[in-house]
Amino acid sequence: MKVTFPHMGNQFIATKVLLDELDVDTVLPPECSKDTLEIGTKYSPESICLPLKINIGNYIESIRQGADTILISGSCGPCRFGYYSILQKEILQELGHDLDFILLDPPQGDYKKFFSRVCKLANTKNPIKIISALAKGTRILYQVDALDEIAYYKRPRQRKIGEVDFYLDKFHKEVRGVKGFQAVSELIAETRQSLLNIEEDPTKEVIKVGIVGEIYTIIEPFVNLNVERKLGEMGVQLDKSLKVSRWLTEHLYLHPLGLSMEKEIVKEAKPYMKTMIGGHARETIGYSVKYAKEGYDGIIQIYPFTCMPEIVAQSILPTIEKDFDIPYLCFIVDELTGDAGYTTRLEAFVDLLRRRREMKQNEKLLSGY
Amino acid sequence: MTVKIGIPRGLWFYDYFPLWKTFYEELGAEVVLSNPTNKNLLDQGVKNTVDEACLPVKIFNGHVIDLKDRVDYIFVPKMMSVYEKEYICPKFCGLPEMVRHSVANLPPLIDTEINFNRSRKHIWKTVYEFGSYVTKNPFKIYRAYQQALLAYQDYKDKISQGMLPIDGFITPEGKQLKPKVKPNKKIALLGHTYHLYDSTGSMNIIKKLQDYGVEILIPEMINLKVINEKASTLEKKMFWSYGRKVLGTALYLKENKEIDGAIYVSAFGCGIDSVVEDLFERWTRKEGDIPFLLITVDEHTGEAGVNTRLEAFIDMIDWRNRDEGNLPAHG
C-alpha cells in the first residue's frame, strides 16, 4: 500500500509524519505547480471549485510515482467539499486508475466504520500506536504553523528582502527527505532559529492586514499566488483567519465533544450572520469583525470562484467595511487568475492603506493631540 | 388593518408557495406575490447583488425589490434543512443575510429558521414562529397550518400528474395533455425548480419542448419512494436534498431507460450543480447510454443559442430513433 494525499499548504509535513510514524509507505505529491493545475483542470468538471482541480492534479502526479491509495478527509455538507471523495473517485476511475480511497469523514454516529477505516490505514489495531502517531502529527502541525507565524512577523521587517523565504524554501526542500517525528521536529527548530536570527530594520513602517476566506485558498500558497510572501515584501504583517492546526483541533478533537474554540468568533459574527451556513462563511465574517476591532489596517478576502458560502460572506462584508471603516479587498481565484493583475491590485490596496494611515497620523498632528 | 405579507416569486417559491400562501391567508393576512420575472426585474436584481451570485439569487433580489415598497413584511425564511441530515444550498441558508445586506430600505423580513437537520421534533415551534407575525393565537395557527398542508399536498399531486406551475400558475387541467404537437418522445428535464418554472430564467424551456412534441418527465413525476430507494444505494449519503433527488433519478433512469434523452438546466456558478450535474451525466450518458444536453444559463444567455441547441438535440434524438436499430451488429 502506497498512500498519497492532496496538498494544502504545510499540512503535508504533518501528514507525512503521521504516516511515517505508522510505518505506512507514502508518496508525497510534488509541490503544486502549473502542471498540477493543468492536469486537474483537464479532468475535472468545468464549474467545480479550484481545490478539487488541484486535488486531482496532485493525485495524478502521485499516481505516476506509484501511489495506489488516497487518503482524504471529508465533511457532511452543506459545502460541496463533502462530496469531493465520490466525485474524485469517479474521475479517477474513468481515467482507468483503480485506487483505494481511505475516507476520514466525521463519523456522524457510525464510529465502527470510522475506526475500521483508521485501522485499515494504520495497518494495526493497536490504539496506543495510532493515538501516539496522531499526537505527533498534530504537534508537528502546530510547530509548522508557529513557523509561519514567525515568517509573517519577520517578512515586513527583514533588512534584506527575501531572507525569510530563503530559509523557508530551504526548509520545504529538506523536509521532503526527512523521515519521522524526531528528525522533522529538529529541522523545524533549526529553521525557527534561523528565522529568529534574521536582522530587522526598525525604521520600516509595518501595516497590518487580516486575511479571511475559504480555508484551502488562504492556506495553499500556489493557489493564492503566494499572497503572504507578496504582502510581506510590501511591508505588510498579516494574520490568517484559518490555520490547519486550529481546524484540526476544532473538528477532530473538540467538535465531537461539543466544545469549540470559536465561541468568540461566532459571537462577533452574530449581528451579521445568525447561523452557520457551511464552509467558513461565519468565520470569515467573525474574523473580519475581530480584525477590525483589533485595529488592523485592512481586510483581504480570498476564495475560489463559485464558492457558495463565501459568496454569502462577500455580500455581507461591504457592510462590515462601512460599519468599522476598514478597507476591504476581495480576491477570487480560479485556474485563469493571472499573477500580474493580482499583484497590481495588491500594490494598489497596500498603497491605499499606507496613505490612510499617514492621513490619520497627520490629522492627529494637526488637531493637536 | 390586515398585515400585508409579500412573498417573492423566486427560489423556494416554486416548491412551497401554496403552503405559505394558504397558511397566511387562513390567518387573515393579505398575501402579495411579486410580479412574474421580467427583464426590468432581472436588471434590478443584477444591479443589487454581488456579481458572483448565481442567476436565481439575482432574480430573487429583483423580486424583493419589486415587493419592498408595497408590503409590511417580506417572507424570506432561513431555509437550512428540510430533511434529517440533509441540507439545502449554503446560499439558501444565508439568504436573509444576503438580501438584507444587498437591498437597501427593506421592510422587516420574516426570517425564521427552518432547520430539520437534527430532527423534525420542533416543527411546531417553527410553524408557530411563522404564524406569530400575524397572530399569537396557537389554535388559529394550528388550524391554518393544517389547511396549508392540504393545499400543499394538492399542489404536489398536481405536479406529479404533469401540471407544471410555470411562473407559479398551475397549467389548467387538460392543457398539458393536449399540446400543439402530439408528443412522440419523452425527455427528462432536470434542474432546480426555481429555474425550470421561471419562464424568463429558463427561457421558457418547458413550453418550447412541448411545442417540439416532447413529453416532459421531471423528477417529481417519479414515485418518491423509488427515488429514495435508489438514492439510499449511494456510496455516501448525498447531503443536499435536491442532489439526492437528482442522483436518485439518475440511477432510476439508467436502469429504466424509459426516456429518449435528458436535458439538464443549470445556473452558471451553481455549486450544487457542479457536482450533481457531473455525476448525473456520468451515470446517464456514459453508463446508461442516454443522450444528454446541458444548458447553463446566466443573465447574459441569448435565447437564440439555446433554441439552436434544443433543436439540434431533438433532431439528434429523432434520427437516433429512426435510423439506429437497436440490433446487435453481429445479428
Interface residues (C-beta under 8 A of the other chain):
Chain A: P45 E46 S47 I48 C49 G74 C76 G77 P78 C79 R80 G82 Y83 S85 I86 L87 E90 E94 L103 D105 Q108 Y272 M273 K274 T275 M276 I277 G278 G279 A281 F305 T306 C307 M308 P309 I311 V312 Q314 S315 I316 P318 T319 I332
Chain B: T49 V50 E52 A53 K78 M80 K85 E86 Y87 I88 C89 P90 K91 C93 G94 E97 M98 H101 S102 E113 N115 L234 E235 K236 K237 M238 F239 W240 G243 S266 F268 G269 C270 G271 I272 D273 S274 V275 E277 D278 L279 R282 K286 T296
